[in-house]
Amino acid sequence: MSASADTTALLLLDPYNDFMSEGGELYGWLKDVADAVDCWGNQRKVLAAVRAVGIQVFVVPHHRWREGDCANWKAMNPSQIISDDMQVFAAGTWGGEWHPELAPKPGDVVITEHWSQSSFANTDLDAQLKQHGIQKIGSSA
């Protein structure tokens, strides 16, 4: 592994079936644009290339919906309301499982689930990046 690969990481964001698979809760919302830019194909190519040269992969998952998660919340943002209503990435369901091609592999670092749009807020991402000596990141989304 080169020195650059030692300090570089790929962040693989929300690789769940609800996001990445036909029939997923969010897939239909993304499909037209994702198809137009070959998002899924390019994501697979980037992930394979990154793994081939030994760049560290950090899987950065969204919170999996569970009954009562947002009960009595006073300040939900619009995406949290939609996610709660749609039960996006529901724990214990197909939609909340890893997409088979993008599931974490041995050696990947799986970050604590994030609740909103930020993968850094209230997760261990920053600490994990620092502990692994990462200075440069790229995102697969």
Phi, psi and chi 1 to 4 in degrees:
 res  aa     phi    psi   chi1   chi2   chi3   chi4
   1 MET       -  133.8 -178.3 -178.2  -38.8      -
   2 SER   -76.9  164.6   72.2      -      -      -
   3 ALA   -58.9  -37.3      -      -      -      -
   4 SER   -65.5  -42.4 -177.3      -      -      -
   5 ALA   -64.7  -31.0      -      -      -      -
   6 ASP   -64.0  -29.5 -103.3   -2.7      -      -
   7 THR  -113.5   12.3   59.2      -      -      -
   8 THR  -117.9  144.9  -56.9      -      -      -
   9 ALA  -138.8  154.6      -      -      -      -
  10 LEU  -108.1  131.0  176.2   75.8      -      -
  11 LEU   -96.8  116.5  -54.3 -176.7      -      -
  12 LEU   -97.9  106.3 -179.7   59.0      -      -
  13 LEU   -92.4  128.0  -54.2  174.9      -      -
  14 ASP    49.4   53.4  -54.8  -24.4      -      -
  15 PRO   -80.9   55.0   32.3  -36.1      -      -
  16 TYR   -97.8  159.1  -64.9  123.9      -      -
  17 ASN   -60.5  -37.9  -74.9  -38.8      -      -
  18 ASP   -59.1  -26.7  -95.6   -8.8      -      -
  19 PHE   -97.5  -39.4 -172.0   56.2      -      -
  20 MET  -106.6   -6.6  -55.4  -68.8  -61.6      -
  21 SER  -121.5  142.5  -60.8      -      -      -
  22 GLU   -51.7  129.8 -174.6   81.2   41.4      -
  23 GLY    94.5   -7.7      -      -      -      -
  24 GLY   -72.1  154.3      -      -      -      -
  25 GLU   -56.1  -36.4  -70.3  -68.9  -24.0      -
  26 LEU  -102.7  -12.1  -59.9  177.3      -      -
  27 TYR   -56.5  -45.0 -174.1   82.7      -      -
  28 GLY   -61.4  -32.8      -      -      -      -
  29 TRP   -69.6  -28.2  -69.0   13.8      -      -
  30 LEU  -101.6  -19.6  -51.2  169.2      -      -
  31 LYS   -52.6  -50.3 -176.1  179.3 -179.3  -12.2
  32 ASP   -60.4  -48.6  -70.2  -15.8      -      -
  33 VAL   -70.0  -43.0  171.7      -      -      -
  34 ALA   -60.0  -41.8      -      -      -      -
  35 ASP   -65.6  -40.6  -74.0  -11.1      -      -
  36 ALA   -62.2  -31.8      -      -      -      -
  37 VAL  -108.4    9.0  -62.0      -      -      -
  38 ASP    51.7   44.6 -165.6   21.6      -      -
  39 CYS   -54.0  -51.3  179.1      -      -      -
  40 TRP   -67.5  -42.8  -47.9  139.7      -      -
  41 GLY   -62.8  -44.4      -      -      -      -
  42 ASN   -65.5  -37.8  -73.2  -35.9      -      -
  43 GLN   -62.6  -42.8 -165.5  166.9   40.1      -
  44 ARG   -63.2  -41.8  -71.0  175.9 -177.3   98.0
  45 LYS   -63.8  -45.5  -70.7  175.5 -165.4  171.3
  46 VAL   -62.7  -45.2  166.9      -      -      -
  47 LEU   -61.2  -44.3 -172.6   56.9      -      -
  48 ALA   -62.7  -43.1      -      -      -      -
  49 ALA   -65.1  -42.1      -      -      -      -
  50 VAL   -62.4  -46.3  160.9      -      -      -
  51 ARG   -63.9  -37.4  -69.4 -171.7 -168.4  -73.3
  52 ALA   -63.9  -31.7      -      -      -      -
  53 VAL   -99.9    5.1  -62.3      -      -      -
  54 GLY    82.3   19.9      -      -      -      -
  55 ILE   -75.8  136.5  -69.0  174.6      -      -
  56 GLN   -67.4  134.8 -179.5   68.7   60.1      -
  57 VAL  -104.4  128.9  174.7      -      -      -
  58 PHE  -111.4  118.1  -72.1   74.5      -      -
  59 VAL   -88.3  123.2  179.2      -      -      -
  60 VAL  -117.9   87.8 -173.6      -      -      -
  61 PRO   -87.6  146.6   31.5  -33.5      -      -
  62 HIS   -74.1  157.0 -163.3  -78.9      -      -
  63 HIS   -60.0  134.9  176.6   75.1      -      -
  64 ARG   -83.7  128.3  -69.7  179.6  171.3  109.5
  65 TRP   -60.6  138.1  179.5   89.9      -      -
  66 ARG  -137.7  144.2  -69.7  169.5 -178.6   81.8
  67 GLU   -51.3  129.6 -175.2   69.3   42.0      -
  68 GLY    84.7    0.9      -      -      -      -
  69 ASP   -50.8  -44.2  -87.5  -14.9      -      -
  70 CYS  -106.9   13.1  -57.9      -      -      -
  71 ALA   -57.2  129.0      -      -      -      -
  72 ASN    68.6   13.9  -57.8  -47.5      -      -
  73 TRP   -66.9  140.9  -80.6   23.6      -      -
  74 LYS  -100.4  -19.2  -54.2  -69.7 -173.1 -124.8
  75 ALA  -137.7   56.0      -      -      -      -
  76 MET   -76.6  138.4  -69.9  176.0   66.0      -
  77 ASN   -86.4  168.0   68.2   41.8      -      -
  78 PRO   -56.6  -40.0  -28.6   36.9      -      -
  79 SER   -69.3  -32.1   67.0      -      -      -
  80 GLN   -68.1  -38.0  -70.3  168.7  -32.0      -
  81 ILE   -63.7  -47.5  -67.2  168.1      -      -
  82 ILE   -62.4  -45.9  -68.7  167.7      -      -
  83 SER   -60.0  -40.8  -67.8      -      -      -
  84 ASP   -68.0  -44.3 -170.6   50.9      -      -
  85 ASP   -62.1  -41.1  -71.7  -14.2      -      -
  86 MET   -86.4   -9.5  -66.7  175.3   64.3      -
  87 GLN    56.5   49.2  -58.7  177.7   10.4      -
  88 VAL   -66.2  137.5  175.6      -      -      -
  89 PHE    56.5   38.7  -47.2  130.3      -      -
  90 ALA   -58.7  129.5      -      -      -      -
  91 ALA   -59.9  138.1      -      -      -      -
  92 GLY    80.0    6.9      -      -      -      -
  93 THR  -118.0  165.3   69.5      -      -      -
  94 TRP   -56.5  -42.1  171.5   84.4      -      -
  95 GLY   -62.8  -29.7      -      -      -      -
  96 GLY   -92.3    4.1      -      -      -      -
  97 GLU   -89.0  158.1  -67.4  175.3    3.3      -
  98 TRP   -63.0  141.3  -57.0  119.3      -      -
  99 HIS   -62.3  132.6 -177.1  -78.4      -      -
 100 PRO   -56.7  -34.8   -5.5    5.4      -      -
 101 GLU   -81.1  -15.3  -66.5  179.1   67.6      -
 102 LEU  -119.5   10.0  -56.3  170.2      -      -
 103 ALA   -63.9  150.8      -      -      -      -
 104 PRO   -56.7  142.6  -22.5   32.4      -      -
 105 LYS  -108.1  160.2  -56.3  -81.8 -172.2 -132.7
 106 PRO   -53.3  132.9  -26.7   35.8      -      -
 107 GLY    96.8  -18.7      -      -      -      -
 108 ASP   -70.3  152.6  -70.2   -7.0      -      -
 109 VAL  -103.1  121.2  177.6      -      -      -
 110 VAL   -99.5  119.3  179.5      -      -      -
 111 ILE   -83.2  155.3  -58.6  -55.5      -      -
 112 THR   -61.6  148.5   54.1      -      -      -
 113 GLU   -63.3  137.4  -64.2  176.3   -7.0      -
 114 HIS   -96.7  150.5   57.4  -87.7      -      -
 115 TRP   -94.6  -21.6  -80.2   82.4      -      -
 116 SER  -136.0 -148.5 -161.3      -      -      -
 117 GLN   -76.1  -21.6  -67.3   77.9   12.1      -
 118 SER   -92.1  128.5  174.0      -      -      -
 119 SER   -83.6   -9.2  -60.8      -      -      -
 120 PHE   -94.5  -40.3  -76.0   91.2      -      -
 121 ALA   -63.9  125.9      -      -      -      -
 122 ASN    60.8   30.0  -57.2  -52.7      -      -
 123 THR  -128.3  177.4   73.1      -      -      -
 124 ASP   -98.2   17.0   62.0  -22.5      -      -
 125 LEU   -59.4  -50.6  179.6   55.4      -      -
 126 ASP   -58.3  -47.3 -176.6   59.0      -      -
 127 ALA   -62.7  -42.5      -      -      -      -
 128 GLN   -65.5  -42.0  -70.4  -76.6    9.2      -
 129 LEU   -60.1  -46.4  -68.7  169.3      -      -
 130 LYS   -63.8  -43.3  -71.9  175.5 -179.3  170.3
 131 GLN   -64.2  -27.8  -71.4  -61.7  -31.9      -
 132 HIS   -93.5    3.2  -73.6   83.1      -      -
 133 GLY    71.9   24.4      -      -      -      -
 134 ILE   -79.1  130.4  -57.0  -58.5      -      -
 135 GLN  -116.8  -18.5  -62.2  172.6    6.6      -
 136 LYS  -132.2  135.5  -63.3  174.2 -108.7  169.6
 137 ILE  -127.5  152.5   58.1  174.4      -      -
 138 GLY  -132.2  153.7      -      -      -      -
 139 SER  -113.7  144.9  170.0      -      -      -
 140 SER   -90.1   -1.7   68.1      -      -      -
 141 ALA  -104.1      -      -      -      -      -
